[in-house]
Amino acid sequence: MTQSVDLLVFGPHPDDIEISCGGLVATMVERGYRVGLVDLTRGETGTRGTPETRLDEAEAAANLLGASFRENLELPDGAISDEEPDARRAVIEAIRRHRPAVVVGPYSTDYHPDHAATGRLLQRVLFLSGLAKIDADGAPWRAEQIWSYMCHDPFPPSFIVDISAVFEQKLAAIRCFSSQLYRAGSDEPATNIASADYLERLEARFRYFGSLIRAPYGEPFHTTTPVRMRDPLHAFASTGDDPDE
């Protein structure tokens, strides 16, 4: 079913969207935009939890952020590839199905191979999705831009979104993935995200990027396309009310 959105946000695994750009999702929804979420895999090779549990957690997080919908392409976890025709077709069809103005996904280089591969995959299909003769269902559609979010590896941001007003909402969405987070007394194998101080370290990251724009919290993004500004003075000012509000 076609359901047009303003932003279509892709995550390699359930929880990547919340961790890396949940603040963007909540902010855009709050401003009246329609935002859809697409997970590429069920996270079936993850150290903790089960795919079924993570799907339930993902739905709860999507509802908390106010997303219009969330779907899962069920690509193989640990084996995402921009060279795989089935993966390209699945992502192209998602873009055609939801016809976003902007696609959002991971940066194309990252410590986690699935994150990097997803970034490359999105860059590759952004053009292909608009070609009528590509072997994929749906009417051709090409998003105007792709915004890349930061996972593990840092990059110089093209812009930073002030997420201060929705930061607690972002944290609440991350906490929906309780199977992945620290639980005292758990006998499951240790992971980075299950560390007792993980959320504190995550908060420190977004405090740092917030400090670069003189805000309590910020999420960094990268784009390879020029960003049009109607009011560049406002865009680069440290304070001031939004002239569009």
Secondary structure, 3 states (H helix, E strand, C coil): CCCCCCEEEEECCCCHHHHHHHHHHHHHHHCCCCEEEEECCCCCCCCCCCHHHHHHHHHHHHHHHCCCEEEECCCCCCCCCCCCHHHHHHHHHHHHHHCCCEEEEECCCCCCHHHHHHHHHHHHHHHHCCCCCCCCCCCCCCCCEEEEECCCCCCCCCEEEECHHHHHHHHHHHHCCCCCCCCCCCCCCCCCCCCCCHHHHHHHHHHHHHHHCCCCCEEEEECCCCCCCCCHHHHHCCCCCCCCC
